[in-house]
């Protein structure tokens, strides 16, 4: 896959049907099993109510294939498990990623997509945090290949993934001059 053909744009209302289809696909539901609540947040964003997250459509040669979700960690609850991992200088964002189009799975696009997205972010972004489920070996492998390192293990006490063990992984962004 050619990284030059990968691009990103903010999701918009016109993407609602496509994103709903992706949220309902079996390969997405496997690890985003709380898709109904997650979909409600996404739909709210598409309708113009941002809350804490931004949704980015990933395109290859202008064809949508994936979704990246980011959020500024400084806007979270100060008692959250992420707080100790916030950079003191620069922004720290949470990130989540899925390939929604099944025909794009297994093509080596995940690492390319994440690397391109990471290094096209605002230069004020100093680090990214991601929290894959412990049992999601494929995602963990991709995040590690992208440069994320495990910094902790936790089990959510509430929310979408209550009671599910996760790793917290961090990537400090080294800007290329």
BELCOR-V849025 format. One record per helix or strand. SS is the DSSP state (@ for helix, = for strand). FROM is the first residue (numbers start at 1). LEN is the number of residues. If there is no record, write none. Layout:
<<SS | FROM | LEN> <SS | FROM | LEN>>
This chain:
<<@ | 3 | 3> <= | 6 | 5> <@ | 13 | 11> <@ | 26 | 4> <@ | 35 | 12> <= | 53 | 8> <= | 63 | 10> <@ | 73 | 3> <@ | 83 | 3> <= | 91 | 9> <@ | 102 | 3> <@ | 109 | 10> <= | 125 | 6> <= | 133 | 1> <@ | 137 | 10> <= | 149 | 7> <= | 165 | 8>>
